Amino acid sequence: MEHASRRLAEMDYLGAEALCEQGVALARANGDWRGYARALLPLQECRRQRRMTAADTAVQLGTNACLAHPPGGPRDGCVAVTEPQTRADAARLDDEARDAGRCVVVLWCEPGEDTWRVATHSGPRVHTDVSPPPSEAQRRRLTPDDGDGDAHAAAVHWFIAASEALGDAALAAVAAPLGSIDRVTQLEAMLAAVGDHEILHQRLADAARALAEQAAA
């Protein structure tokens, strides 16, 4: 975690995130629930910074076969993957971006006329319905420097709000009581599916601290 803190200070968010993930896994394996909870805080910050970096770079709300898999591999940015791509394509894009060391955040969406369904692309199947993004922000890769800053800002706002709504839905699906290992396990599964949701990190840390307090009692 000391190495992770240095990477985070150096703004190497992907490197710091990987080290934090290792720290969380090691603490769990050792039953060190206080260390587990502490490691979640910098992990949350790494993921927040990764999402901010992605959003500041580009946002793409809707994909086709060409845009989902651009030449040279994934590019930094936030991507709402839609038809003709599939849920599996969204998961694959997420994996490819991680392997390539890119700051990419991926949502799986099913567009409709009145609502867009936002859903997890891996792990537990969770979904929620949100208002569709502005039409001018759909099906385009928008960047702050492309001359249409308002459309980019609107796309960023929609993407982050949709991500938060999906994370809220995932948190609401966690039923195990505080103080149980089942709650930790359920929260871990949801966080793996919606990794940039800050409140999920915080509730998981709460669940870990509750286990530590029980062990110390």
Long-range contacts (C-beta under 8 A, 24 or more apart in sequence): 1-38, 1-39, 1-42, 4-39, 4-42, 4-46, 5-42, 8-42, 8-45, 8-46, 8-49, 11-49, 13-46, 13-49, 13-50, 13-53, 13-103, 14-46, 14-50, 14-101, 14-103, 16-42, 16-46, 17-43, 17-46, 17-47, 17-50, 20-46, 31-215, 33-208, 33-209, 33-211, 33-212, 33-215, 34-208, 34-209, 34-212, 36-205, 36-208, 37-205, 37-206, 37-208, 37-209, 37-212, 40-201, 40-202, 40-204, 40-205, 40-208, 41-201, 41-205, 43-201, 44-198, 44-201, 44-202, 47-195, 47-196, 47-198, 47-201, 48-196, 48-198, 50-103, 50-105, 50-196, 51-78, 51-105, 51-160, 51-163, 51-196, 53-103, 54-78, 54-103, 54-104, 54-105, 55-105, 55-156, 55-159, 55-160, 56-144, 57-103, 57-143, 58-141, 58-142, 58-143, 59-137, 59-141, 59-142, 59-152, 59-155, 59-156, 59-159, 60-140, 60-141, 60-142, 60-155, 61-109, 61-133, 61-137, 61-138, 61-139, 61-140, 61-155, 61-158, 61-159, 62-109, 62-111, 62-138, 62-139, 64-139, 67-141, 68-93, 69-93, 73-97, 73-100, 73-102, 74-100, 74-102, 74-104, 75-102, 75-104, 76-102, 76-103, 76-104, 77-103, 77-104, 77-105, 77-141, 77-143, 78-104, 78-105, 78-106, 78-107, 78-155, 78-156, 78-159, 79-104, 79-105, 79-106, 79-107, 80-107, 80-108, 80-109, 80-118, 80-133, 80-159, 80-162, 81-106, 81-107, 81-108, 81-109, 81-121, 82-109, 82-110, 82-111, 83-110, 83-111, 87-119, 87-121, 88-121, 90-121, 91-121, 91-122, 94-121, 94-122, 105-159, 105-163, 105-196, 107-159, 107-162, 107-163, 107-166, 109-162, 111-138, 116-162, 118-162, 118-163, 118-165, 118-166, 119-166, 120-166, 120-170, 120-193, 120-194, 121-193, 122-192, 122-193, 123-189, 123-190, 123-192, 123-193, 124-170, 124-173, 124-189, 124-190, 124-193, 126-166, 126-169, 126-170, 126-173, 126-190, 126-193, 126-194, 127-166, 127-169, 128-165, 128-166, 128-168, 128-169, 130-158, 130-161, 130-162, 130-165, 133-158, 133-159, 134-158, 163-194, 163-196, 163-197, 164-197, 166-194, 166-197, 167-194, 167-196, 167-197, 167-198, 167-199, 167-200, 168-197, 168-199, 170-194, 170-197, 170-200, 171-197, 171-199, 171-200, 171-203, 174-203, 178-206, 178-207, 178-210, 179-207, 179-210, 179-211, 179-214, 181-211, 183-207, 183-210, 184-208, 184-211
